[in-house]
Amino acid sequence: MTKHYIFFTRNVLPQPQAHLVQVAHTANAAANLGYPAVLVYLEKGLKALNPLDLIFPFRPRQPDAELAKFYNIQDKLKVAPLPMPWPIDQVNNKLTNSSTLATKYYFPLHILPQTKIIHTRDWNFVKAAIKNGIPAIYEHHHHEEKKFEPEIVNSPLFQISVTVADTIRETMIQNGMPPEKVIKIHNGFNHLFLERQPEKAAEWRQKLLANGRQHLVVYSGALHEFKGVNLLIDVAKQLPEIQFALAGGNAEQVQTYQKLAQEKAVGNITFLGHLTQDKLASLLQAADILAHPHLSGEAATFTSPLKLFDYMASGTPIVSSKIPPLKEFESTKAVAGWCEPDDANQFAQCLQQVLQTHPRKPEGYADSMEFVNQFSCENRLAKILSYVEDSMRPTLV
């Protein structure tokens, strides 16, 4: 019987949050490398009432078309949604908590017999794996003031923890993680973003460029002030001759920022909402410049933005604010323009300068696309697995 490489998230899929995109892409990369990867997530609502799933809750299978398109999942990856029928997560009680059901029932009774190793951001799932004799890889991408249990992190089964910033690594060590068991590796990108889509990119330009505007600046990602979205609205107001398009955010966030743009009389900015990965890839290639206007502050000390690597893969020139986690890229050609954070005037000037020095190339800039190859999700996962003992590593199929 094949022993699976389990990727677990205690979330319902699909959803557009960056951490869920990262989980799905990492599982997909494992499958692309030839490992028997299974993406395990929660199923709620009417879908959770399927009698077969309730009797046999762990049934690895092909993802449905919606999920596959949402995350650009290839054919090799299997998924296993775990049913969470009412009253799970509806009644405030430990016994009706999805974490309890996943770790105390589904994992030991149904998932464990078919598992070689688990890979997750869920600390409770890590503990369940170790206590049941299964090796674990833990991903931890945000600052969190919690102590790691010595019996878990010092277990020979606890293989490695992965983070995306040195500052988080330091915090983890302070909270009890052995230094030799935590590594920093940047996020990765899905190969879809390298595939050229000139026709679809042209369609985006035709759709978005209006009123005689010739240049398109695109931002993709979450719609939050600390990400620089408010600043980008101010930049757009300064540059009425340039069209701005923002992809990402939920309906409420899109509505809020549309209202803010209207209040500031900014008419050259469009909010597109969430886009599937294939549409996003062609949009990034349609742009003249891709904007990364992250503000300073605590979040700027530990981010490893997925968007930056997607941007690089698109081959489109990038303008980015200088924040600590990106300092290593300042000496490369992967980013066309850098400016200090929190300064709309400087960001606007940088955009204008890069439009002059880096005119749009439909084929993309080779320097950026060649540089980013090292950050593919497959290369990232291969590096993580190099820290796993041979006897505990999943077997290629």
Stockholm file with secondary structure:
# STOCKHOLM 1.0

chainA/1-397         MTKHYIFFTRNVLPQPQAHLVQVAHTANAAANLGYPAVLVYLEKGLKALNPLDLIFPFRPRQPDAELAKFYNIQDKLKVAPLPMPWPIDQVNNKLTNSSTLATKYYFPLHILPQTKIIHTRDWNFVKAAIKNGIPAIYEHHHHEEKKFEPEIVNSPLFQISVTVADTIRETMIQNGMPPEKVIKIHNGFNHLFLERQPEKAAEWRQKLLANGRQHLVVYSGALHEFKGVNLLIDVAKQLPEIQFALAGGNAEQVQTYQKLAQEKAVGNITFLGHLTQDKLASLLQAADILAHPHLSGEAATFTSPLKLFDYMASGTPIVSSKIPPLKEFESTKAVAGWCEPDDANQFAQCLQQVLQTHPRKPEGYADSMEFVNQFSCENRLAKILSYVEDSMRPTLV
#=GR chainA/1-397 SS CCCEEEEEEEEESSCCCHHHHHHHHHHHHHHHTTCCEEEEEEECGGGGGCHHHHHSCCCCBCCCHHHHHHHTCCTTCEEEEEECCTTTTTSCSGGGCHHHIIIIIIIIIIIGGGEEEEEESCHHHHHHHHHTTCCEEEECCSCCCCCCCHHHHTSTTEEEEEESCHHHHHHHHHTTCCGGGEEECCCCBCGGGGSCCHHHHHHHHHHHCCTTCCEEEEEESCCCGGGTHHHHHHHHHHCTTEEEEEECCCHHHHHHHHHHHHHTTCCSEEEEECCCHHHHHHHHHHCSEEEECCCSSGGGGTCCCHHHHHHHHHTCCEEEECCGGGGGGTTSSSCSEEECTTCHHHHHHHHHHHHHHSCCCTTCCHHHHHHHGGGBHHHHHHHHHTTSCGGGSCCCC
#=GC SS_cons         CCCEEEEEEEEESSCCCHHHHHHHHHHHHHHHTTCCEEEEEEECGGGGGCHHHHHSCCCCBCCCHHHHHHHTCCTTCEEEEEECCTTTTTSCSGGGCHHHIIIIIIIIIIIGGGEEEEEESCHHHHHHHHHTTCCEEEECCSCCCCCCCHHHHTSTTEEEEEESCHHHHHHHHHTTCCGGGEEECCCCBCGGGGSCCHHHHHHHHHHHCCTTCCEEEEEESCCCGGGTHHHHHHHHHHCTTEEEEEECCCHHHHHHHHHHHHHTTCCSEEEEECCCHHHHHHHHHHCSEEEECCCSSGGGGTCCCHHHHHHHHHTCCEEEECCGGGGGGTTSSSCSEEECTTCHHHHHHHHHHHHHHSCCCTTCCHHHHHHHGGGBHHHHHHHHHTTSCGGGSCCCC
//
